[in-house]
Amino acid sequence: GLMILICLSLPWFIGSTLFRIVDGASMEPTLRPGTVVAMIPASMYGALDRGDIAVMTTGWEADLTVIKRVAGLPGDCVSQVATKPGSLKNPCVLVRADHLYVLGDNPSRSSDSRQNGQVPAGAILGVVKCVVWPLRAIRCGRFVSRGLPEVR
């Protein structure tokens, strides 16, 4: 009985605004394609911090919702790493008021603030707090990053 109820309600939960399916490799190894995450809506979360994983609409592409890690807050100067020698015009990006600098955990497979610019803070839909699928990967809490850029 309970298993049938769970199986029948799973598509509704996954389709709700509190759950998202990771699509793409930009957040690997932290979040793999097909992973289902649960988020706290931005209106209930409070202030974001560096390292939080956020679900957002970016404006980079129409109606695109992405999952990225917050690397810079308003007023931060985020260090950039040159992909080619001499390719950086400015090694530090100042994050504007009411904006965030966001990055994927897999830089070679991520389209993020390095290419597309800063994201308005109002574009944040929620903050990822749990992985709920696959079963072997279930976990909740803060997702640690191995490589946030230096902030001044």
Disulfide bonds with the S-S distance in Angstrom:
Cys77-Cys92 1.34
Cys130-Cys140 1.96
